[in-house]
């Protein structure tokens, strides 16, 4: 299998340099796709310097590209990441399980059918709308 290469949009750098406009960043995402990058990344941080809100920026990227998929990552194990989890009262050592369960819950909700869930979160006949364009949401990647 060929390695996959992604591009990290410089959202934090743009804001810190006084260039917060989203248009140039979205153009960079289009260019990355044209150059053959497999994914477009957006950083996220609750405490580190200002940057664009990642889900809103990814929605813009999705609207301007044809094959970029949603990817979810977990924080690396370093003091800055641990400090962010502590700041919001979330146990750092449980981050993998939390992400895995949240992705299973998202996949269930993306079907468009009512979901009853009894885990970290409790839902009874929950539905979302609109459902993703692709039935079931983004394809699973390993």
C-alpha positions, 0 to 999 in steps of 0.5 A: 500500500502506498503511503498517504500524505496530508497537508496541514492548513496553516490556520493558526499561522494565518490568524497570528500573522493578521491574515484571518481570511478563510478564502486563501486557506480554502484556495490552499486546500484546493491546490493541495488536492490538485497536487495529489495530497490525500488529506487536508488537516486542520489543527485544533486547540482549546488553549494554544493561540487563536486559530480558525474553528476546525469543523467550520473550516473543514466544512468549507474545505469539503465544499471546495474539494472533491475527494477530501474526507473527514479524519479524526485524530487524538492528541499526542501524549505531551504536556500541552495536550495533557494540560488541555484535557485537564483544563476541561476536566476530561481524563487524558488517559481515556481519550482513545476510548472516548473518540472511538465511542463518539465515532460509533455514535456518529455513524449510528446518527448518520444513518438518519434513523432514531438512535438510543445510546447508553454509553458515555452519552445517553440518547433516546430516539435521537436523530440528526438532520440533515444526514450526510450526503453519503449514506452512513457518513464518510467511508471508514479508513484504516 
